[in-house]
Amino acid sequence: MLYILDACTIINLLHIDEDEYLLKKISSFEFHICKDVFDEVNKNVFKKFNSIIPYPSDKHSIIEYKLNYFREKIYFDESFNDLESDIGELLDYKKRNGEFYCALLSFYLNIFSKSHIVLFTDDGPAKEFFSPHFLHHRVGYIEDTVDLLIHLYRHNDDFSSNDLKKFLSNLYFEYSSELSSLQNDLESFEIPKDQIRNSDLRNKLGQLRNAIQRLDIEFLSKAYQEVMANGKKFSSLYGVLDKYNFFFYKRPNTALFNKVKSNRGFVDSKPFYRF
């Protein structure tokens, strides 16, 4: 079994693992990341700090150091790119982004290493799109950071149940804290007087508020994208949402929120088996 990590999972690990405990555990596993994915992580992992005043330079430095755990796992053999056209056509996937190159490397290693692949991603749309292809072609399967944490717990004797609960809580807080902050900003947002007759703006604000109350992350993400794509029409709302581009960059979905919560409860109510 070979493991591949995408940018969203790596970024989450870097932020929830304060003392490098998880990163040291993962380093003992055979996993790979694509150069494109590492570059994407390096570009986006610090976005979380942009809205913090003063800028947390100390945390920035810590993250920079921890990136070394993943830099040494980059798969530098670019032979897998020879399959780009075939796999792109097979999957009918036009974009050439981190998710695609993770899938491409998965197919390549499955073929030439004769191994099943586990691709870890918290990117909801990517998981939904690629999972059927992984199953149909017997490449392997796609899991998320919740599964990765449970996997590390089950295969490390010194990974306690309290550790597992802590990291699951950290993961939930990583998403929910930004969501709560966004909800507060939207609830306190007042439409400027010169835009009070802008029915599109009022409707979009209502949609965003209702989506958060229902914890409908998919609808919330869709509304966010519509606002960001129409900055002129939604100029005042654009300024509010732009602060949360890091949250939406990771493309979480409602299922992930529910999965984190339920599995944290399972640690005590239905403990995960390990020898």
Buried (B, 14 or more C-beta within 10 A) or exposed (E): EBBBBBBBBBBBBBBBBEEBBBBEBBEEBEBBBBEBBBEBBBEBBBBBBEBEEEEBEEBBEBBEEBBEBBEEBBBEEEEBEEBBEEBBEEBEBEEEBBBBBBBBBBBBBBEEEEBBBBBBBBBBEBBEBBBEBBEEBEBBBBBBBBBBBBBBBEEBEEBEEEBBBBBBBBBBBBBBEBBEBBBEBBEEBEBEEEBEEBEEBEEBBEBBBEBBEEEBBBBBBEBBEBBBEBEEBBBBBBEBBEBBBBBBBBBBBBBBBEBBBEBBEBBEEEEEEEE
